[in-house]
Amino acid sequence: QVQLVESGGGLVQAGDSLRLSCAASGRTFSSSGVGWFRQAPGKERESVAVINYSGERTNYADSVKGRFTISRDNAKNMVYLQMNSLKPEDTAVYYCAARGKRYYSDVPLSSNEYHYWGRGTQVTVSS
């Protein structure tokens, strides 16, 4: 079992940076891949970035490549999403999610692969 709590959201201007944090509890966190997903009002949830259990592999949605960076610190049970050059279209609730499968090195962007979810943190980017 893994519990996830996101933080770091807020209101920023276009071009600004923001770092989201995901604090995890549960003994299996360090062996589970983790992803960030987002959902804007009236839109479907979409993937943003994922990282495998060791932190050696990452994968990004095309819309955030080159602007966002996902990382993790297993010693602290934390996952981060550094977001640079933010755009108004990045406005959404951002969710952290962990896989139920353990020790898998693949980095799937599909939300179906992620079993445990946090409650989300709001990111609003003004133009």
C-alpha positions in Angstrom: 0.0 0.0 0.0 1.3 3.5 -0.9 -0.2 6.8 0.2 0.6 9.9 -1.8 0.3 13.6 -0.9 1.1 16.4 -3.5 2.2 19.9 -2.7 3.7 22.9 -4.3 0.9 24.1 -6.6 -0.1 27.7 -6.9 -0.8 30.7 -9.1 2.1 31.8 -11.3 2.5 33.9 -14.5 3.4 32.5 -17.9 7.1 31.9 -18.1 7.5 31.2 -14.4 8.7 28.0 -12.8 7.2 25.8 -10.1 8.3 22.7 -8.4 5.7 20.1 -7.3 6.4 17.5 -4.6 4.9 14.2 -3.9 5.4 12.7 -0.5 4.9 9.0 -0.2 4.4 6.6 2.6 4.4 2.8 2.4 7.2 0.3 2.3 6.8 -0.4 -1.5 7.3 3.1 -2.7 11.0 2.8 -3.5 10.3 -0.2 -5.7 7.4 1.4 -7.7 7.3 3.6 -10.7 5.7 7.0 -10.2 4.0 9.4 -12.5 2.6 12.9 -12.7 -0.7 13.4 -14.4 -3.0 16.4 -14.8 -6.6 17.3 -15.5 -7.9 20.6 -16.6 -11.5 21.6 -16.2 -13.7 19.9 -18.8 -10.8 17.8 -20.1 -9.7 14.3 -19.7 -6.8 13.4 -17.4 -3.5 13.3 -19.3 -0.1 12.1 -18.5 2.8 14.5 -17.8 5.9 12.6 -16.8 6.8 9.2 -15.3 9.9 7.8 -13.7 10.8 4.2 -12.9 11.5 2.8 -9.5 15.2 3.5 -9.5 15.0 6.9 -11.1 17.2 5.8 -14.1 14.4 6.0 -16.7 11.9 8.8 -17.4 9.3 9.5 -20.0 7.5 12.7 -20.9 4.4 13.8 -22.7 5.3 15.7 -25.9 3.6 18.8 -24.5 6.1 19.2 -21.6 9.3 17.8 -23.1 12.2 20.2 -22.6 10.2 22.2 -20.0 9.4 19.7 -17.2 11.7 17.4 -15.3 10.7 14.5 -13.0 13.0 13.2 -10.3 12.8 11.1 -7.2 14.6 10.7 -3.9 13.9 7.2 -2.6 15.8 7.9 0.6 13.2 10.6 1.4 10.2 8.9 -0.3 9.8 11.9 -2.5 9.1 12.5 -6.2 9.4 16.0 -7.8 8.2 17.7 -10.9 10.2 20.8 -11.9 8.1 22.9 -14.2 9.8 25.6 -16.2 8.5 28.0 -18.8 5.0 27.5 -17.7 2.2 28.2 -20.1 -1.5 29.0 -19.5 -2.3 25.6 -21.0 -0.4 23.9 -18.2 -3.2 25.0 -15.8 -4.7 21.9 -14.2 -4.9 19.8 -11.1 -1.7 17.8 -10.9 -1.8 14.3 -9.5 1.0 12.0 -8.3 0.4 8.3 -8.9 2.4 5.1 -8.1 2.4 1.7 -9.9 1.2 -1.4 -8.1 3.8 -3.4 -10.0 7.2 -3.5 -8.3 10.7 -3.4 -9.8 9.5 -2.8 -13.3 11.9 -0.6 -15.3 9.5 0.4 -18.1 8.0 3.9 -18.0 4.5 3.8 -19.3 2.6 7.0 -19.7 -0.8 5.3 -19.5 -2.7 6.1 -16.3 -4.0 2.6 -16.3 -0.6 1.4 -15.1 -0.8 3.4 -11.9 -2.7 2.0 -9.0 -2.3 4.5 -6.1 -3.3 8.2 -6.5 -2.9 11.3 -4.5 -5.6 14.0 -4.2 -3.9 16.5 -6.4 -2.6 20.1 -6.2 -3.8 23.0 -8.3 -1.5 24.8 -10.7 -2.8 27.9 -12.3 -0.8 29.8 -14.9 -2.0 33.3 -15.9 -1.2 34.9 -19.2 
